[in-house]
Amino acid sequence: MSTDPHAARILVVDDDPASRAVLRPILQAEGWTVVEADNGRVGLQMLPGVDPDLVLLDLVMPVMDGFAFASELNRDDAWRAIPVVVMTAKELTPEERQRLN
């Protein structure tokens, strides 16, 4: 984790430990402070303490998927402005794309 208290914070919400393990060093090398959550529910619980500048979000996860996470994020005025980058191997239907937008 970055020792710079002013480094931008990124919340990686992905249930796959291997994916998180690949992303972490790449993001840290670019100066990000990386915080990980293994599902959407944990990610939501972490938001107030992390106050991320960006969320990298997997869509297909147990407990709470990325669609539900994004929906909850959008309900809160304080979190709505956080940029979210969706990472998925899932082929999205037009309805799913609309839902994310």
MMTF fields as JSON, N, C-alpha, C and O atoms, coordinates in Angstrom:
{
  "mmtfVersion": "1.0.0",
  "mmtfProducer": "UNKNOWN",
  "numBonds": 403,
  "numAtoms": 404,
  "numGroups": 101,
  "numChains": 1,
  "numModels": 1,
  "chainsPerModel": [1],
  "groupsPerChain": [101],
  "chainIdList": ["A"],
  "bondAtomList": [4, 2, 8, 6, 12, 10, 16, 14, 20, 18, 24, 22, 28, 26, 32, 30, 36, 34, 40, 38, 44, 42, 48, 46, 52, 50, 56, 54, 60, 58, 64, 62, 68, 66, 72, 70, 76, 74, 80, 78, 84, 82, 88, 86, 92, 90, 96, 94, 100, 98, 104, 102, 108, 106, 112, 110, 116, 114, 120, 118, 124, 122, 128, 126, 132, 130, 136, 134, 140, 138, 144, 142, 148, 146, 152, 150, 156, 154, 160, 158, 164, 162, 168, 166, 172, 170, 176, 174, 180, 178, 184, 182, 188, 186, 192, 190, 196, 194, 200, 198, 204, 202, 208, 206, 212, 210, 216, 214, 220, 218, 224, 222, 228, 226, 232, 230, 236, 234, 240, 238, 244, 242, 248, 246, 252, 250, 256, 254, 260, 258, 264, 262, 268, 266, 272, 270, 276, 274, 280, 278, 284, 282, 288, 286, 292, 290, 296, 294, 300, 298, 304, 302, 308, 306, 312, 310, 316, 314, 320, 318, 324, 322, 328, 326, 332, 330, 336, 334, 340, 338, 344, 342, 348, 346, 352, 350, 356, 354, 360, 358, 364, 362, 368, 366, 372, 370, 376, 374, 380, 378, 384, 382, 388, 386, 392, 390, 396, 394, 400, 398],
  "bondOrderList": [1, 1, 1, 1, 1, 1, 1, 1, 1, 1, 1, 1, 1, 1, 1, 1, 1, 1, 1, 1, 1, 1, 1, 1, 1, 1, 1, 1, 1, 1, 1, 1, 1, 1, 1, 1, 1, 1, 1, 1, 1, 1, 1, 1, 1, 1, 1, 1, 1, 1, 1, 1, 1, 1, 1, 1, 1, 1, 1, 1, 1, 1, 1, 1, 1, 1, 1, 1, 1, 1, 1, 1, 1, 1, 1, 1, 1, 1, 1, 1, 1, 1, 1, 1, 1, 1, 1, 1, 1, 1, 1, 1, 1, 1, 1, 1, 1, 1, 1, 1],
  "groupList": [{"groupName": "MET", "atomNameList": ["N", "CA", "C", "O"], "elementList": ["N", "C", "C", "O"], "formalChargeList": [0, 0, 0, 0], "bondAtomList": [1, 0, 2, 1, 3, 2], "bondOrderList": [1, 1, 2], "singleLetterCode": "M", "chemCompType": "L-PEPTIDE LINKING"}, {"groupName": "SER", "atomNameList": ["N", "CA", "C", "O"], "elementList": ["N", "C", "C", "O"], "formalChargeList": [0, 0, 0, 0], "bondAtomList": [1, 0, 2, 1, 3, 2], "bondOrderList": [1, 1, 2], "singleLetterCode": "S", "chemCompType": "L-PEPTIDE LINKING"}, {"groupName": "THR", "atomNameList": ["N", "CA", "C", "O"], "elementList": ["N", "C", "C", "O"], "formalChargeList": [0, 0, 0, 0], "bondAtomList": [1, 0, 2, 1, 3, 2], "bondOrderList": [1, 1, 2], "singleLetterCode": "T", "chemCompType": "L-PEPTIDE LINKING"}, {"groupName": "ASP", "atomNameList": ["N", "CA", "C", "O"], "elementList": ["N", "C", "C", "O"], "formalChargeList": [0, 0, 0, 0], "bondAtomList": [1, 0, 2, 1, 3, 2], "bondOrderList": [1, 1, 2], "singleLetterCode": "D", "chemCompType": "L-PEPTIDE LINKING"}, {"groupName": "PRO", "atomNameList": ["N", "CA", "C", "O"], "elementList": ["N", "C", "C", "O"], "formalChargeList": [0, 0, 0, 0], "bondAtomList": [1, 0, 2, 1, 3, 2], "bondOrderList": [1, 1, 2], "singleLetterCode": "P", "chemCompType": "L-PEPTIDE LINKING"}, {"groupName": "HIS", "atomNameList": ["N", "CA", "C", "O"], "elementList": ["N", "C", "C", "O"], "formalChargeList": [0, 0, 0, 0], "bondAtomList": [1, 0, 2, 1, 3, 2], "bondOrderList": [1, 1, 2], "singleLetterCode": "H", "chemCompType": "L-PEPTIDE LINKING"}, {"groupName": "ALA", "atomNameList": ["N", "CA", "C", "O"], "elementList": ["N", "C", "C", "O"], "formalChargeList": [0, 0, 0, 0], "bondAtomList": [1, 0, 2, 1, 3, 2], "bondOrderList": [1, 1, 2], "singleLetterCode": "A", "chemCompType": "L-PEPTIDE LINKING"}, {"groupName": "ARG", "atomNameList": ["N", "CA", "C", "O"], "elementList": ["N", "C", "C", "O"], "formalChargeList": [0, 0, 0, 0], "bondAtomList": [1, 0, 2, 1, 3, 2], "bondOrderList": [1, 1, 2], "singleLetterCode": "R", "chemCompType": "L-PEPTIDE LINKING"}, {"groupName": "ILE", "atomNameList": ["N", "CA", "C", "O"], "elementList": ["N", "C", "C", "O"], "formalChargeList": [0, 0, 0, 0], "bondAtomList": [1, 0, 2, 1, 3, 2], "bondOrderList": [1, 1, 2], "singleLetterCode": "I", "chemCompType": "L-PEPTIDE LINKING"}, {"groupName": "LEU", "atomNameList": ["N", "CA", "C", "O"], "elementList": ["N", "C", "C", "O"], "formalChargeList": [0, 0, 0, 0], "bondAtomList": [1, 0, 2, 1, 3, 2], "bondOrderList": [1, 1, 2], "singleLetterCode": "L", "chemCompType": "L-PEPTIDE LINKING"}, {"groupName": "VAL", "atomNameList": ["N", "CA", "C", "O"], "elementList": ["N", "C", "C", "O"], "formalChargeList": [0, 0, 0, 0], "bondAtomList": [1, 0, 2, 1, 3, 2], "bondOrderList": [1, 1, 2], "singleLetterCode": "V", "chemCompType": "L-PEPTIDE LINKING"}, {"groupName": "GLN", "atomNameList": ["N", "CA", "C", "O"], "elementList": ["N", "C", "C", "O"], "formalChargeList": [0, 0, 0, 0], "bondAtomList": [1, 0, 2, 1, 3, 2], "bondOrderList": [1, 1, 2], "singleLetterCode": "Q", "chemCompType": "L-PEPTIDE LINKING"}, {"groupName": "GLU", "atomNameList": ["N", "CA", "C", "O"], "elementList": ["N", "C", "C", "O"], "formalChargeList": [0, 0, 0, 0], "bondAtomList": [1, 0, 2, 1, 3, 2], "bondOrderList": [1, 1, 2], "singleLetterCode": "E", "chemCompType": "L-PEPTIDE LINKING"}, {"groupName": "GLY", "atomNameList": ["N", "CA", "C", "O"], "elementList": ["N", "C", "C", "O"], "formalChargeList": [0, 0, 0, 0], "bondAtomList": [1, 0, 2, 1, 3, 2], "bondOrderList": [1, 1, 2], "singleLetterCode": "G", "chemCompType": "PEPTIDE LINKING"}, {"groupName": "TRP", "atomNameList": ["N", "CA", "C", "O"], "elementList": ["N", "C", "C", "O"], "formalChargeList": [0, 0, 0, 0], "bondAtomList": [1, 0, 2, 1, 3, 2], "bondOrderList": [1, 1, 2], "singleLetterCode": "W", "chemCompType": "L-PEPTIDE LINKING"}, {"groupName": "ASN", "atomNameList": ["N", "CA", "C", "O"], "elementList": ["N", "C", "C", "O"], "formalChargeList": [0, 0, 0, 0], "bondAtomList": [1, 0, 2, 1, 3, 2], "bondOrderList": [1, 1, 2], "singleLetterCode": "N", "chemCompType": "L-PEPTIDE LINKING"}, {"groupName": "PHE", "atomNameList": ["N", "CA", "C", "O"], "elementList": ["N", "C", "C", "O"], "formalChargeList": [0, 0, 0, 0], "bondAtomList": [1, 0, 2, 1, 3, 2], "bondOrderList": [1, 1, 2], "singleLetterCode": "F", "chemCompType": "L-PEPTIDE LINKING"}, {"groupName": "LYS", "atomNameList": ["N", "CA", "C", "O"], "elementList": ["N", "C", "C", "O"], "formalChargeList": [0, 0, 0, 0], "bondAtomList": [1, 0, 2, 1, 3, 2], "bondOrderList": [1, 1, 2], "singleLetterCode": "K", "chemCompType": "L-PEPTIDE LINKING"}],
  "groupTypeList": [0, 1, 2, 3, 4, 5, 6, 6, 7, 8, 9, 10, 10, 3, 3, 3, 4, 6, 1, 7, 6, 10, 9, 7, 4, 8, 9, 11, 6, 12, 13, 14, 2, 10, 10, 12, 6, 3, 15, 13, 7, 10, 13, 9, 11, 0, 9, 4, 13, 10, 3, 4, 3, 9, 10, 9, 9, 3, 9, 10, 0, 4, 10, 0, 3, 13, 16, 6, 16, 6, 1, 12, 9, 15, 7, 3, 3, 6, 14, 7, 6, 8, 4, 10, 10, 10, 0, 2, 6, 17, 12, 9, 2, 4, 12, 12, 7, 11, 7, 9, 15],
  "groupIdList": [1, 2, 3, 4, 5, 6, 7, 8, 9, 10, 11, 12, 13, 14, 15, 16, 17, 18, 19, 20, 21, 22, 23, 24, 25, 26, 27, 28, 29, 30, 31, 32, 33, 34, 35, 36, 37, 38, 39, 40, 41, 42, 43, 44, 45, 46, 47, 48, 49, 50, 51, 52, 53, 54, 55, 56, 57, 58, 59, 60, 61, 62, 63, 64, 65, 66, 67, 68, 69, 70, 71, 72, 73, 74, 75, 76, 77, 78, 79, 80, 81, 82, 83, 84, 85, 86, 87, 88, 89, 90, 91, 92, 93, 94, 95, 96, 97, 98, 99, 100, 101],
  "secStructList": [7, 7, 7, 7, 6, 6, 1, 7, 3, 3, 3, 3, 3, 7, 1, 7, 2, 2, 2, 2, 2, 2, 2, 2, 2, 2, 2, 2, 2, 6, 6, 7, 3, 3, 3, 3, 3, 1, 1, 2, 2, 2, 2, 2, 2, 2, 2, 2, 2, 2, 7, 7, 1, 3, 3, 3, 3, 3, 1, 7, 7, 1, 1, 1, 7, 2, 2, 2, 2, 2, 2, 2, 2, 2, 2, 1, 2, 2, 2, 2, 6, 1, 7, 3, 3, 3, 3, 7, 1, 1, 7, 7, 7, 2, 2, 2, 2, 2, 2, 2, 7],
  "xCoordList": [0.84, 0.0, 0.887, 1.954, 0.458, 1.221, 1.364, 0.432, 2.519, 2.726, 2.384, 2.416, 2.057, 1.687, 0.24, -0.664, -0.009, -1.387, -2.243, -3.466, -1.612, -2.346, -2.548, -3.092, -2.11, -2.266, -3.742, -4.543, -4.083, -5.463, -5.81, -4.99, -7.036, -7.497, -8.402, -9.286, -8.153, -8.974, -9.527, -8.794, -10.816, -11.472, -11.698, -12.419, -11.084, -11.246, -12.255, -12.002, -13.403, -14.468, -14.55, -15.112, -13.977, -13.887, -13.757, -12.941, -14.541, -14.496, -13.328, -13.071, -12.617, -11.525, -10.189, -9.668, -9.635, -8.373, -7.232, -6.359, -7.231, -6.171, -6.239, -5.205, -7.436, -7.588, -7.12, -6.425, -7.507, -7.078, -5.559, -4.93, -4.974, -3.525, -2.78, -1.672, -3.364, -2.751, -2.896, -1.958, -4.07, -4.332, -3.54, -3.029, -3.439, -2.824, -1.434, -1.236, -0.465, 0.868, 0.905, 1.689, 0.066, 0.014, -0.484, 0.098, -1.56, -2.14, -1.21, -1.066, -0.585, 0.334, 1.547, 2.038, 2.024, 3.159, 2.825, 3.713, 1.527, 1.077, 0.74, 0.297, 0.951, 0.758, -0.574, -0.843, -1.412, -2.713, -2.564, -1.704, -3.385, -3.575, -4.724, -5.829, -4.468, -5.434, -6.098, -5.431, -7.43, -8.222, -9.077, -9.641, -9.168, -9.88, -11.117, -11.135, -12.154, -13.369, -13.706, -13.602, -14.111, -14.36, -15.803, -16.142, -16.662, -18.013, -18.601, -18.032, -19.733, -20.341, -20.759, -20.62, -21.269, -21.71, -20.534, -20.642, -19.415, -18.213, -17.731, -17.327, -17.78, -17.378, -18.199, -17.651, -19.511, -20.384, -20.068, -20.061, -19.805, -19.476, -18.162, -17.979, -17.256, -15.951, -15.956, -15.065, -16.935, -16.947, -16.701, -15.847, -17.406, -17.201, -15.769, -15.249, -15.139, -13.777, -12.721, -11.653, -13.011, -12.039, -12.147, -11.136, -13.387, -13.626, -12.825, -11.964, -13.113, -12.286, -12.46, -13.504, -11.397, -11.429, -11.912, -12.31, -11.876, -12.276, -12.634, -12.045, -13.609, -13.974, -13.773, -14.275, -13.031, -12.956, -13.899, -13.733, -14.888, -15.99, -16.195, -16.4, -16.135, -16.525, -18.049, -18.64, -18.68, -20.143, -20.654, -21.702, -19.926, -20.41, -19.695, -18.535, -20.436, -19.889, -20.999, -22.177, -20.629, -21.626, -21.967, -21.324, -22.934, -23.412, -24.099, -25.307, -23.364, -23.943, -23.153, -21.948, -23.824, -23.119, -22.853, -23.299, -22.125, -21.757, -22.937, -22.901, -23.989, -25.176, -25.825, -26.182, -25.976, -26.576, -25.678, -26.171, -24.368, -23.42, -23.574, -23.689, -23.576, -23.696, -25.013, -25.058, -26.072, -27.375, -27.353, -27.855, -26.781, -26.68, -25.777, -26.068, -24.703, -23.777, -24.502, -24.283, -25.349, -26.077, -27.157, -27.599, -27.586, -28.633, -28.132, -28.921, -26.831, -26.266, -25.589, -24.686, -26.019, -25.463, -23.947, -23.252, -23.437, -21.997, -21.204, -20.054, -21.792, -21.086, -21.362, -20.593, -22.436, -22.858, -21.777, -21.691, -20.957, -19.949, -18.673, -17.799, -18.555, -17.345, -17.351, -18.299, -16.303, -16.238, -16.115, -15.408, -16.814, -16.791, -16.368, -16.938, -15.365, -14.941, -15.357, -14.948, -16.162, -16.661, -15.676, -15.235, -15.345, -14.468, -15.279, -15.75, -15.443, -16.204, -15.886, -15.588, -15.958, -15.86, -17.251, -17.403, -18.265, -19.656, -20.027, -19.714, -20.695, -21.216, -22.525, -23.489, -22.534, -23.689, -24.791, -24.537, -26.006, -27.168, -27.402, -26.881, -28.167, -28.49, -29.174, -28.949, -30.01, -30.677, -29.689, -29.823, -28.694, -27.676, -26.823, -26.469, -26.498, -25.749, -26.551, -26.005, -27.826, -28.692, -28.767, -28.728, -28.873, -28.94, -27.679, -27.762, -26.524, -25.28, -25.167, -24.617, -25.693, -25.629, -26.519, -26.599],
  "yCoordList": [-1.175, 0.0, 1.24, 1.242, 2.272, 3.509, 4.136, 4.102, 4.702, 5.389, 6.859, 7.569, 7.335, 8.732, 8.94, 8.401, 9.725, 9.907, 10.696, 10.741, 11.315, 12.102, 11.345, 11.894, 10.087, 9.289, 9.048, 8.911, 8.998, 8.714, 7.294, 6.381, 7.129, 5.832, 5.158, 5.778, 3.884, 3.107, 1.898, 1.195, 1.669, 0.512, -0.52, -0.262, -1.676, -2.774, -3.743, -4.358, -3.879, -4.761, -5.934, -5.82, -7.063, -8.232, -9.476, -9.498, -10.496, -11.706, -12.614, -13.572, -12.346, -13.209, -12.729, -11.694, -13.481, -13.058, -12.94, -12.085, -13.791, -13.73, -12.416, -11.815, -11.975, -10.696, -9.535, -8.635, -9.565, -8.499, -8.509, -7.454, -9.708, -9.832, -9.292, -8.775, -9.4, -8.848, -7.324, -6.608, -6.846, -5.405, -4.601, -3.525, -5.123, -4.366, -3.814, -2.604, -4.635, -4.072, -3.091, -2.141, -3.322, -2.406, -1.041, -0.012, -1.035, 0.22, 0.916, 2.139, 0.143, 0.733, 1.345, 2.393, 0.709, 1.242, 2.591, 3.4, 2.823, 4.1, 5.119, 6.228, 4.738, 5.675, 5.606, 6.421, 4.653, 4.507, 3.818, 2.954, 4.193, 3.435, 2.481, 2.916, 1.189, 0.17, -0.449, -0.874, -0.488, -1.166, -2.19, -1.896, -3.39, -4.477, -4.905, -4.92, -5.255, -5.85, -7.059, -6.999, -8.161, -9.378, -9.554, -10.569, -8.574, -8.559, -7.164, -6.332, -6.924, -5.599, -5.154, -3.979, -6.071, -5.709, -5.219, -4.21, -5.933, -5.512, -4.166, -3.286, -4.021, -2.746, -1.583, -0.526, -1.761, -0.696, -0.377, 0.789, -1.403, -1.182, -0.419, 0.311, -0.583, 0.061, 1.505, 2.278, 1.875, 3.2, 4.371, 5.207, 4.467, 5.632, 5.763, 6.874, 4.655, 4.7, 4.878, 5.429, 4.419, 4.485, 5.801, 6.392, 6.258, 7.467, 7.43, 8.279, 6.436, 6.234, 7.328, 7.972, 7.508, 8.419, 7.702, 8.339, 6.37, 5.538, 4.152, 3.67, 3.517, 2.125, 1.301, 1.651, 0.196, -0.816, -1.927, -2.503, -2.232, -3.089, -4.272, -4.11, -5.462, -6.674, -6.761, -6.36, -7.266, -7.373, -8.679, -8.702, -9.768, -11.085, -11.514, -11.925, -11.403, -11.76, -12.357, -12.078, -13.176, -13.671, -12.593, -11.544, -12.835, -11.98, -10.739, -10.583, -9.856, -8.678, -8.452, -8.201, -8.54, -8.379, -6.906, -6.013, -6.677, -5.327, -4.451, -3.241, -5.045, -4.264, -3.698, -2.521, -4.538, -4.088, -3.062, -2.085, -3.279, -2.323, -0.961, 0.058, -0.945, 0.317, 1.013, 2.236, 0.245, 0.812, 1.469, 2.581, 0.796, 1.359, 2.592, 3.572, 2.538, 3.669, 4.898, 6.015, 4.685, 5.778, 6.384, 7.507, 5.667, 6.168, 7.229, 8.007, 7.258, 8.161, 9.345, 9.153, 10.554, 11.747, 11.835, 12.267, 11.436, 11.529, 10.549, 10.826, 9.416, 8.388, 8.438, 7.888, 9.08, 9.099, 9.637, 9.22, 10.557, 11.203, 10.376, 10.741, 9.268, 8.442, 7.734, 7.017, 7.93, 7.221, 5.708, 5.257, 4.945, 3.486, 2.943, 3.302, 2.074, 1.372, -0.081, -0.742, -0.569, -1.94, -2.868, -2.615, -3.952, -4.986, -6.269, -6.738, -6.832, -8.081, -8.835, -8.245, -10.142, -10.987, -11.293, -11.878, -10.893, -11.139, -10.296, -9.107, -10.931, -10.177, -9.526, -10.206, -8.211, -7.471, -7.369, -7.142, -7.54, -7.329, -5.824, -5.069, -5.378, -3.95, -3.452, -2.322, -4.307, -3.913, -3.72, -2.791, -4.607, -4.49, -3.238, -2.556, -2.942, -1.715, -0.47, 0.465, -0.481, 0.624, 0.751, 1.853, -0.37, -0.377, 0.245, 0.988, -0.061, 0.501, 1.995, 2.744, 2.413, 3.847, 4.636, 5.859],
  "zCoordList": [0.0, 0.0, 0.0, 0.613, -0.67, -0.747, 0.634, 1.437, 0.902, 2.177, 2.071, 3.075, 0.879, 0.666, 1.086, 0.447, 2.168, 2.627, 1.644, 1.783, 0.655, -0.328, -1.644, -2.602, -1.687, -2.902, -3.173, -2.249, -4.43, -4.811, -4.372, -4.467, -3.893, -3.388, -4.408, -5.001, -4.589, -5.502, -4.754, -4.059, -4.904, -4.302, -5.4, -6.364, -5.251, -6.205, -5.613, -4.577, -6.278, -5.806, -6.778, -7.868, -6.36, -7.227, -6.354, -5.433, -6.627, -5.815, -6.156, -5.428, -7.236, -7.673, -7.084, -7.497, -6.117, -5.507, -6.518, -6.366, -7.549, -8.554, -9.335, -9.627, -9.669, -10.38, -9.515, -9.987, -8.243, -7.331, -7.166, -7.086, -7.115, -6.955, -8.169, -8.028, -9.349, -10.56, -10.587, -10.938, -10.217, -10.274, -9.243, -9.552, -8.02, -6.926, -7.271, -7.157, -7.685, -7.939, -9.103, -9.1, -10.086, -11.232, -10.775, -11.12, -10.001, -9.522, -8.528, -8.559, -7.655, -6.696, -7.393, -6.973, -8.439, -9.192, -9.825, -10.096, -10.056, -10.616, -9.528, -9.825, -8.268, -7.174, -6.459, -5.577, -6.822, -6.166, -4.817, -4.648, -3.874, -2.646, -2.937, -3.259, -2.825, -3.228, -2.001, -1.058, -2.04, -1.019, -1.757, -2.811, -1.198, -1.869, -1.101, 0.13, -1.86, -1.299, -2.161, -3.386, -1.522, -2.289, -2.736, -3.345, -2.44, -3.009, -2.814, -2.107, -3.442, -3.398, -2.016, -1.674, -1.216, 0.139, 0.979, 1.676, 0.913, 1.641, 1.096, 1.856, -0.214, -0.83, -0.32, -0.005, -0.234, 0.282, 1.731, 2.125, 2.525, 3.928, 4.081, 5.055, 3.132, 3.209, 2.711, 3.064, 1.907, 1.277, 2.232, 1.939, 3.349, 4.209, 4.73, 4.834, 5.052, 5.581, 4.513, 4.776, 3.315, 2.225, 1.463, 1.084, 1.24, 0.453, -0.849, -1.078, -1.705, -2.896, -3.947, -4.051, -4.716, -5.853, -7.102, -8.078, -7.069, -8.201, -7.679, -6.712, -8.331, -8.02, -9.28, -10.348, -9.15, -10.199, -9.771, -8.696, -10.601, -10.194, -11.125, -12.328, -10.545, -11.262, -11.192, -10.189, -12.217, -12.22, -11.639, -10.993, -11.86, -11.462, -10.186, -10.205, -9.06, -7.747, -6.898, -7.124, -5.923, -4.969, -3.945, -3.91, -3.147, -2.057, -2.601, -2.424, -3.255, -3.919, -5.2, -5.155, -6.335, -7.606, -7.915, -7.195, -8.988, -9.373, -9.746, -9.526, -10.31, -10.654, -9.395, -9.349, -8.377, -7.12, -6.435, -5.872, -6.478, -5.895, -6.561, -5.88, -7.881, -8.628, -8.318, -8.189, -8.2, -7.876, -6.495, -6.33, -5.515, -4.159, -4.143, -3.458, -4.885, -4.97, -5.506, -5.036, -6.476, -7.12, -6.223, -6.47, -5.195, -4.295, -3.316, -2.779, -3.088, -2.087, -2.782, -3.597, -2.467, -3.105, -2.944, -3.863, -1.803, -1.544, -2.398, -2.741, -2.745, -3.498, -4.985, -5.773, -5.383, -6.79, -7.723, -8.877, -7.231, -8.075, -8.234, -9.02, -7.5, -7.606, -8.964, -9.283, -9.761, -11.042, -10.814, -9.913, -11.645, -11.568, -12.921, -13.951, -12.91, -14.113, -13.939, -12.984, -14.856, -14.789, -15.488, -16.609, -14.787, -15.341, -15.377, -14.341, -16.555, -16.628, -17.909, -18.947, -17.806, -18.996, -19.525, -20.598, -18.765, -19.13, -20.347, -20.416, -21.299, -22.44, -21.996, -21.646, -22.019, -21.512, -22.554, -23.737, -22.089, -22.949, -23.051, -22.231, -24.031, -24.098, -22.825, -22.39, -22.234, -20.986, -19.843, -19.047, -19.767, -18.719, -18.923, -17.961, -20.178, -20.462, -20.037, -19.45, -20.341, -19.956, -18.434, -17.888, -17.776, -16.318, -15.701, -14.722, -16.276, -15.775, -16.039, -15.231, -17.176, -17.495, -16.563, -16.673]
}
